[in-house]
Structure formats: structure tokens, C-alpha cells
Amino acid sequence: MTFKDLGIHSAIVKALSENGIEEPTAIQSKSIPFLMQKGTDFIGQAQTGTGKTAAFGLPLLHAVNPKNPQPQALILSPTRELGQQIQKQLFRFTKYYHKVFCEAVYGGFPIDIQVNNLKRPTQILVATPGRLIDLVNRNAVDLSQIKTVVMDEADEMLSMGFKEDLNKILRLTPNKKATWLFSATFPTGIKEIIKKYMDKDAFRIEVNPLNVINKNIKFEYLVVEPKQKMETLNWFIRQQGDDRGVIFTRTKADAQQVAKQLHGKQFKAESIHGDLSQKERDKVMRSFKSKKLQILVATDLAARGIDIADLAYVIHYQLPDKMEYFTHRSGRTARAGKKGVSLCLLGKRELSRLDEIEDEFGITMEQIFD
């Protein structure tokens, strides 16, 4: 099946091809026909990296009226990085298509500049919930003509404390015809939003649920004492040559400490965590994306919404608190059909959790020795 078979305009198909997007992913194949033809309430269960942006973005590009300068579609994102990523992708998709303008607004950036930017034609608005509420309170954005609201990574927006903002935004868009919700998991808060704001017969699909793992990822583990972890890390990274990867820790303090120790071993590494200002975080992410850094050390929450190509490995310096975070972490590698490694550094007492992970996701981890 091709994007043309799904009803995508030939001008957009040409742009997709230029960006190396030739065949639809599972979620795109399942969702695009419905969203293009009916476009009513939709619920999709899918993880990061499955192609969600094109799944909802391509139907939106077809649905909006480029001659109407007002926002007609609203995409809500949990993080600044994901919002920027969505905006950039939609811009690339329209290279040969009608002029459909997409604006991204988010915290950590001067709001006055965003207010001015919104005076320009904007058919699709991408926003983090908090910043959108600020702009609404300033009467800087008109939501009256919004016909479709997309909630991307809805579970993460809830976990980051945006529940009240989401409820307010959904109440502020009474003229909308459709709500499209994408989420990897469906905690109680998400179910409440679905029940309150979406049609009971909303179209549902499930792609790559949490118990399905990317087959291109090789899962490995090492049993190490806590005091040996850094030396083991040093050994493993040196084995990878110039390949790049992400190391996950549970806490901010550990992320900072691991990055500092890697610096001491002459690795180009930096950390991202909740204590960084947006400016500091952006600086680190720019350095990592431009390959000035080899290693990114991150907490689970701080890593949400980042999309880095060509990561050779992911290291679980500590196992995550939540089981689903294991797939979120591991899914950062082996993107776009490439292969990757997901390595766990475990203490002897954690071997029982290894069994849990293997049983939960139907995988087998191979023990390696340093």
C-alpha cells in the first residue's frame, strides 16, 4: 500500500518521498483512510516513533481551508520539542502543496513574539496546553473556528499535570466537529476525557501496544555491583566507537552525576532533566542533534517528545519505575528499520524484575560480560 492509495494528494506524496517516507506505517495505514473520509472522533493507541504525526497531520492538511487565515485545527503536545517536531514535519509535507501555515506555541519562549506570530495566517496551531491557555487569556488566539482538536501523547500530558488545562481547552472549542486522541496508555484520566468529550462510538485502533516490541532491537543485560556501574558503562560505550546513544536514569541527581562522570572519562556527554531551564535544555538538544555530543543522559520525563535519528543504543542505567517506560526508552533506538541495542545494567537483586520485563513484553534478554 502507498500513500497515494490512502488518498493523499500527489503533491504531498512527492514531499514525503523527498523526506524518505515511502510506505505508510501500520498506524498510518489504519488511521488515514478513516480520518480522510470521515474525520469524526478517533482514538489511537500507539507509542512514540510509530509515525503518528503523519497519521493525523496528513488528513489535517487536506481538511483545512488554505484561504481561511484563522486556525481550523489544534494539535496539543506535551512538550516544546514534540510541538516543534510536529510543526517542522507539517512544513516539509507542504513543500509542493497549497500554502497551509502551521504555527507552534510553547512555554520557555517570549510570549510577545508568539502573540505577534499569531497575527499571521495560521490554519493549524500546535501548542503545549499551558502556553495556549496563557494566549487565550490574552485574547491573542481565536479558537472559534477550530473544527478538529488532536491530543498527541495524551497520557504524557496528564502525567505532566495538564489535566485541568486539557479540560479547559476542550471546553473552549465548542464548535469543533472532531477530537482525535493518540496515547500509548489509557490511565483513568484519559478515560474520563474520552467519556466526557468524545462520542461513545469513536473509531478506535491499536498499533504496537505495550506488549509488542520492535524486532530490530537487541536486548542485553549486565549484572554489575553499584560501584562498578560507571566502569561498565565506560567499557560498553568505548566498544561502540563513535556511535551515539541515550542513557536513562530514574532521578535528576543521577542524570547529572552520570553525565559529570562521563565527562571525567573524556566522553562528550550532557544531561537533560527537570531542573534545566528551557534555554539550557534547548542548548543540550541542539548539541546532541548536531552530533557535537555523543551521549545524552536523561530522566524518563525529560526525554518525552525528543526524536533523534540514528541512535545505536539505549542504556538503562537504572530500571524505570513504571513498566511502560521500558518500551518508551527502548523505542528511542532502532528507528526507521535500523537495528539497535537496549542494555540493562542490573544488580543481583534486580534479576527478578528482568524476568517480569521478559514476561510482560515477550522478549528474551541476552547476558553479556565485560
C-alpha positions in Angstrom: 0.0 0.0 0.0 1.2 3.5 -0.8 0.3 7.0 0.4 -1.5 7.6 -2.9 -3.6 4.5 -2.2 -4.6 6.1 1.1 -5.9 9.2 -0.8 -3.0 11.5 -0.1 -2.6 14.3 -2.7 0.2 13.7 -5.2 2.0 17.0 -4.2 2.2 15.8 -0.6 3.3 12.3 -1.7 6.2 13.9 -3.6 7.3 15.8 -0.5 7.0 12.6 1.6 9.2 10.8 -0.8 11.9 13.5 -0.7 11.9 13.0 3.1 12.5 9.3 2.8 8.9 8.4 3.7 7.8 5.9 1.0 5.5 3.4 2.6 2.8 4.0 5.3 3.5 2.6 8.8 0.8 0.5 10.5 -0.8 3.4 12.3 -0.9 5.5 9.1 -2.5 2.7 7.1 -5.1 2.1 9.7 -6.0 5.7 10.6 -5.5 7.8 7.5 -8.4 6.3 5.4 -10.9 7.0 8.3 -9.5 10.4 9.1 -9.6 11.5 5.5 -13.1 10.1 4.7 -15.0 10.7 7.9 -12.7 12.6 10.3 -15.0 12.2 13.3 -13.9 11.3 16.8 -10.9 8.9 16.8 -8.9 7.1 19.4 -5.5 5.6 18.6 -3.2 3.6 20.8 0.4 3.9 19.7 3.8 4.5 21.0 6.3 7.2 20.2 8.1 6.6 16.9 5.2 4.8 15.1 4.5 7.7 12.6 1.7 9.4 14.5 2.5 12.9 13.2 1.8 11.9 9.6 -1.2 9.8 10.7 -3.0 12.9 11.9 -1.1 15.6 10.1 -1.8 14.5 6.5 -5.6 14.3 7.0 -5.5 17.8 8.6 -3.6 19.3 5.7 -6.4 18.0 3.4 -9.2 19.2 5.7 -8.2 22.8 6.3 -9.1 25.7 4.0 -5.9 27.5 3.0 -8.0 30.6 2.0 -9.3 31.0 5.6 -6.5 32.6 7.7 -7.9 31.5 11.0 -6.9 28.4 13.0 -9.0 25.5 11.9 -7.1 22.6 13.6 -5.5 22.5 17.0 -2.7 20.0 17.9 -1.9 19.7 21.6 1.5 18.4 22.6 3.1 17.6 26.0 6.5 19.2 25.3 8.1 22.0 23.4 10.3 19.6 21.5 7.4 17.5 20.2 5.5 20.6 19.2 8.4 21.9 17.2 8.9 18.5 15.6 5.2 18.4 14.5 5.4 21.9 13.0 8.6 21.1 11.1 7.2 17.9 9.7 3.9 19.5 8.5 6.0 22.3 6.9 8.1 19.7 5.0 4.9 17.9 3.9 3.5 21.0 2.2 6.6 21.9 0.1 4.6 21.3 -3.2 1.1 21.6 -1.7 -1.2 24.6 -1.0 0.2 27.2 1.4 -1.1 25.8 4.7 0.5 27.7 7.6 1.3 25.9 10.9 2.4 27.8 14.0 3.8 26.3 17.2 3.5 27.9 20.6 5.0 26.7 23.8 6.4 27.8 27.1 10.0 28.9 27.7 9.8 31.3 24.7 8.9 35.0 24.8 5.1 35.1 24.6 5.0 38.5 23.0 6.8 37.1 19.9 4.3 34.3 19.7 1.4 36.8 20.0 2.8 38.7 17.0 3.3 35.5 15.1 -0.3 34.5 15.6 -1.4 37.7 13.7 -0.2 36.0 10.6 -2.4 33.4 8.7 -2.4 30.2 10.7 -4.6 27.3 9.7 -3.0 24.7 12.0 -2.0 25.6 15.6 0.4 23.3 17.6 0.5 24.1 21.3 1.5 23.0 24.7 -1.6 23.3 26.9 -0.2 25.8 29.4 1.0 28.3 26.8 -2.2 28.0 24.9 -4.2 28.9 28.0 -1.9 32.0 28.5 -2.5 33.1 24.9 -6.3 32.6 25.3 -6.2 34.7 28.5 -4.5 37.5 26.5 -7.1 37.2 23.7 -4.2 36.5 21.4 -5.6 33.4 19.7 -9.1 32.7 18.2 -10.3 29.2 18.7 -13.8 29.8 17.4 -13.2 28.2 14.0 -11.4 25.1 15.3 -13.0 22.0 13.8 -10.5 19.4 14.9 -8.6 19.0 18.1 -5.7 16.5 18.2 -4.3 15.4 21.5 -0.9 13.8 20.9 0.7 11.7 23.6 -2.3 12.4 25.8 -1.1 10.2 28.7 2.1 12.2 29.0 0.1 15.5 29.1 -1.8 14.1 32.0 1.4 12.8 33.8 2.9 16.3 33.4 -0.1 17.9 35.2 -2.1 19.3 32.2 -5.4 17.7 33.1 -7.2 21.0 34.1 -5.7 22.7 31.1 -7.0 20.0 28.7 -10.4 20.2 30.2 -10.5 24.0 29.8 -9.2 23.8 26.2 -11.8 21.2 25.2 -14.5 23.5 26.7 -13.1 26.5 24.8 -13.6 24.7 21.5 -17.3 24.1 21.5 -17.6 24.4 17.7 -15.2 21.5 17.0 -16.5 18.6 15.0 -14.0 16.1 16.0 -11.5 15.1 18.7 -8.6 12.8 17.7 -6.7 11.3 20.7 -3.4 9.5 20.5 -2.0 7.8 23.6 0.4 4.9 24.4 -1.5 4.1 27.6 -5.0 4.8 28.9 -4.9 5.7 32.6 -8.1 6.8 34.4 -7.7 10.5 33.5 -7.6 9.7 29.7 -10.7 7.5 30.1 -12.5 10.4 31.8 -11.6 12.8 28.9 -12.8 10.2 26.4 -16.1 9.7 28.2 -16.7 13.5 28.7 -15.7 15.0 25.4 -15.8 12.2 22.8 -18.5 10.3 21.0 -19.2 6.9 22.6 -18.9 5.4 19.1 -15.5 7.0 18.4 -13.4 5.0 15.9 -10.6 3.0 17.7 -7.4 1.5 16.5 -4.5 -0.1 18.3 -1.0 -0.2 16.9 2.2 -1.5 18.6 0.6 -1.9 22.0 2.9 -2.0 25.0 3.4 -5.8 24.8 4.7 -5.5 21.2 8.4 -4.7 20.9 10.4 -3.5 17.8 12.0 -6.7 16.5 15.1 -4.7 15.4 16.1 -4.1 19.0 18.6 -6.5 20.6 18.0 -6.7 24.3 21.0 -7.3 26.5 21.9 -7.1 30.2 24.9 -7.0 32.5 24.9 -7.9 36.2 27.0 -5.4 38.0 27.6 -4.1 41.5 26.5 -0.4 42.0 30.1 0.7 42.4 31.1 -1.0 39.1 28.4 0.6 37.0 30.4 3.6 35.8 33.3 1.4 34.8 31.0 -1.0 33.0 29.4 2.0 31.2 32.8 3.2 30.2 33.7 -0.2 28.8 30.4 -0.6 26.8 30.5 2.9 25.3 34.1 2.5 24.1 33.0 -0.7 22.4 30.5 1.3 20.4 33.2 3.5 18.8 31.6 6.8 17.6 28.0 5.5 17.8 25.6 7.6 19.8 23.1 6.7 22.5 20.9 7.7 25.3 21.4 6.7 29.0 18.4 6.7 31.2 18.3 7.3 35.0 15.4 7.5 37.4 16.3 10.8 39.1 17.6 14.2 38.1 20.6 13.9 40.5 21.7 10.6 38.9 21.4 12.1 35.4 23.6 15.0 36.5 26.1 12.7 38.2 26.4 10.2 35.4 27.0 13.0 32.8 29.6 14.5 35.1 31.4 11.2 35.5 31.3 10.5 31.7 32.9 14.0 31.2 35.7 12.9 33.5 36.3 9.9 31.2 36.6 12.2 28.2 33.2 11.5 26.7 31.1 14.2 25.1 28.0 13.8 27.3 25.3 16.1 28.7 22.2 15.5 30.8 18.6 16.7 30.5 16.3 16.7 33.5 13.5 18.8 35.1 15.9 21.3 36.8 17.2 22.7 33.5 15.7 25.9 32.2 14.2 25.7 28.7 17.1 27.6 27.3 19.6 25.2 28.8 17.6 22.2 27.6 17.4 23.6 24.1 21.2 24.1 24.1 21.8 20.5 25.1 19.4 19.2 22.5 20.9 21.3 19.7 24.3 19.9 20.5 23.1 16.3 20.6 21.1 16.6 17.3 24.1 18.3 15.6 26.3 15.4 16.8 28.6 17.6 18.9 27.6 15.3 21.8 27.9 11.5 21.7 25.8 10.7 24.7 22.6 12.1 26.2 21.8 11.2 29.8 18.1 11.7 30.6 15.3 11.1 33.0 12.2 9.4 31.7 10.0 12.6 31.8 12.7 14.9 30.4 13.1 12.5 27.4 9.4 12.7 26.3 8.9 14.2 22.9 12.5 14.1 21.8 13.2 12.5 18.4 16.8 11.8 17.5 17.7 9.8 14.4 20.4 7.1 14.2 20.8 6.2 17.9 22.7 3.0 18.1 21.9 2.1 21.7 19.9 2.9 24.8 21.3 2.1 28.3 19.0 1.6 31.3 21.5 2.8 34.0 18.6 2.1 36.4 15.4 0.2 35.5 12.4 2.6 35.2 9.8 2.9 38.0 6.9 2.2 35.5 6.9 -0.9 33.3 5.7 1.1 30.2 8.7 3.4 30.4 10.9 0.4 29.4 9.3 0.4 25.9 9.4 4.2 25.7 13.1 4.1 26.5 14.0 1.2 24.2 12.0 2.7 21.3 14.5 5.5 21.0 16.8 3.2 19.1 16.2 1.0 16.0 14.2 3.7 14.3 13.2 3.6 10.6 14.1 0.0 10.1 17.6 0.2 11.6 19.0 -2.0 14.3 19.8 -1.0 17.9 20.7 -2.3 21.3 18.8 -1.9 24.6 21.2 -2.6 27.5 20.1 -3.0 31.2 22.7 -2.6 34.0 21.4 -4.7 36.8 22.2 -5.5 40.4 21.7 -9.1 41.5 18.6 -8.1 43.5 17.0 -6.8 40.3 17.1 -10.0 38.3 13.5 -10.8 39.3 12.5 -7.5 37.6 14.3 -8.7 34.5 12.0 -11.8 34.5 9.0 -9.5 34.8 10.1 -7.4 31.8 10.7 -10.6 29.7 7.3 -12.0 30.5 5.5 -8.7 30.0 6.9 -7.9 26.6 7.6 -11.4 25.3 11.3 -10.8 24.8 14.5 -12.7 25.7 17.5 -10.7 27.1 21.0 -11.9 26.4 23.5 -11.6 29.2 26.8 -10.2 28.1 30.1 -10.0 30.0 32.6 -7.1 30.3 
